[in-house]
Amino acid sequence: MDPRLHVSLNDSSYDGWWTSTLESTDATTWPGLKTLSNVPDRRAYLHGGLGLLMDKQYYDGQLPESDGSHNVVGWFCRQHSTPSGRIQLMFVFDQVRNFTQARFHVLNSLNYVAVFRRALIQFSVGGQHFNRHHTPALLDVQRDIHNRQARWVTVPLEHRVGRFLRITLWFDYDWIVLSEISFDSSK
């Protein structure tokens, strides 16, 4: 996917709501979110829904495709343009769960889209303090320059416990494009 093309990889099926700024009231609704006052923010925050990443449908094609029916969500970061070079996702479950693995269905087109280079998953029971009871799960992913196929990347979670999962994915190229995230867990 050429970043010079206009491609929309927003999740139009999202069943929650989104805001363009993180307001102070969000911190009480979503423990663990940090608020910054007087800081311009170009990010979108999605709340209270599941959307494409948890709909049990994954996309095995290449992007862009003309039919526009891809079940993917993408994030763009010009390579080496920002100091962070990462995205952060927060998952809140209905109760504390025992997690054995997280799986990410990721596109890898070799043309500006690549599998993330690192995944960090942190756990919290109450949403305020992460990694208090369990060390985070960390997976480094080697760049694959030969296989253009989308694939599943599995992060072993080794029975870590939490209700809140904070996932950080580091860019390996200009785009991270996911079509599904799943968790294996028990109560």
DRENVEXZA-418991 format. One record per residue (C-alpha): x, y, z. Coordinates in steps of 0.02 Angstrom, whole numbers, padded with zeros to 5 digits, always signed. Layout:
XYZ ...
END
This chain:
+00000+00000+00000 +00079+00161-00056 +00060+00294+00081 +00040+00427-00053 -00128+00352-00102 -00286+00402-00010 -00339+00245+00081 -00463+00241+00224 -00431+00103+00349 -00552+00164+00481 -00668+00043+00568 -00839+00101+00507 -00924-00047+00593 -00869+00008+00767 -01016-00009+00887 -00950+00106+01023 -00910+00290+01015 -00753+00389+00978 -00683+00556+01029 -00543+00657+00954 -00478+00713+01124 -00451+00625+01287 -00553+00721+01413 -00528+00714+01600 -00693+00620+01622 -00622+00478+01517 -00492+00443+01651 -00627+00399+01777 -00724+00294+01651 -00567+00210+01585 -00441+00186+01726 -00262+00184+01666 -00286+00318+01532 -00175+00469+01557 -00243+00643+01527 -00138+00785+01462 -00204+00962+01475 -00167+01092+01342 -00083+00965+01228 -00146+00956+01048 -00197+00778+01008 -00227+00710+00833 -00273+00537+00892 -00444+00458+00901 -00501+00365+01056 -00628+00225+01034 -00734+00177+01184 -00863+00047+01230 -00867-00064+01076 -00785-00206+00983 -00779-00167+00797 -00684-00256+00660 -00540-00315+00766 -00650-00432+00867 -00781-00487+00739 -00705-00661+00706 -00675-00617+00522 -00503-00592+00453 -00439-00528+00287 -00315-00628+00183 -00300-00513+00033 -00179-00377-00018 -00212-00191+00000 -00274-00087-00082 -00410-00182-00170 -00543-00099-00275 -00697-00176-00195 -00669-00080-00031 -00732-00224+00074 -00578-00257+00177 -00606-00301+00358 -00452-00212+00422 -00399-00068+00532 -00236+00021+00496 -00119+00146+00578 +00006+00253+00484 +00173+00317+00546 +00302+00377+00421 +00455+00270+00457 +00570+00358+00581 +00460+00514+00585 +00405+00507+00766 +00504+00464+00921 +00373+00340+00983 +00336+00243+00824 +00204+00139+00911 +00019+00119+00939 -00069+00076+01100 -00231-00022+01121 -00326-00048+01283 -00443-00196+01304 -00564-00201+01452 -00647-00367+01492 -00806-00395+01593 -00710-00481+01733 -00535-00537+01782 -00475-00673+01664 -00329-00796+01652 -00246-00770+01482 -00147-00901+01389 -00117-00814+01221 -00158-00664+01113 -00168-00682+00924 -00154-00543+00795 -00199-00564+00612 -00079-00445+00525 -00054-00394+00344 +00121-00395+00270 +00125-00330+00092 +00311-00283+00089 +00257-00117+00010 +00241+00001+00157 +00139-00124+00261 +00232-00239+00381 +00200-00347+00532 +00238-00249+00691 +00417-00274+00753 +00375-00289+00938 +00222-00322+01045 +00211-00282+01230 +00057-00337+01328 +00032-00271+01504 -00096-00330+01631 -00197-00246+01768 -00338-00305+01880 -00408-00131+01921 -00346-00029+01773 -00234+00091+01871 -00075-00008+01895 -00003-00120+01760 +00126-00256+01789 +00099-00258+01978 +00064-00445+01986 +00134-00505+01819 +00278-00453+01710 +00223-00396+01538 +00225-00516+01391 +00350-00463+01258 +00372-00532+01083 +00499-00472+00955 +00450-00512+00776 +00580-00534+00639 +00548-00439+00478 +00491-00555+00338 +00543-00487+00168 +00492-00643+00071 +00312-00680+00119 +00177-00557+00064 +00037-00655+00147 -00062-00597+00297 -00028-00706+00446 -00068-00741+00627 +00059-00684+00756 +00039-00769+00925 +00099-00694+01089 +00108-00823+01230 +00033-00750+01389 +00073-00897+01505 -00078-00882+01621 -00059-00699+01662 -00212-00627+01749 -00301-00463+01721 -00459-00372+01673 -00369-00232+01579 -00243-00271+01443 -00136-00132+01372 -00056-00182+01207 +00085-00083+01128 +00138-00123+00949 +00295-00048+00871 +00299-00003+00686 +00421-00095+00573 +00371+00004+00418 +00247+00142+00374 +00086+00045+00411 +00022-00079+00539 -00136-00160+00470 -00235-00282+00579 -00390-00378+00532 -00422-00475+00693 -00365-00490+00874 -00414-00638+00982 -00376-00692+01159 -00377-00866+01236 -00430-00850+01416 -00533-00925+01556 -00623-00856+01710 
END
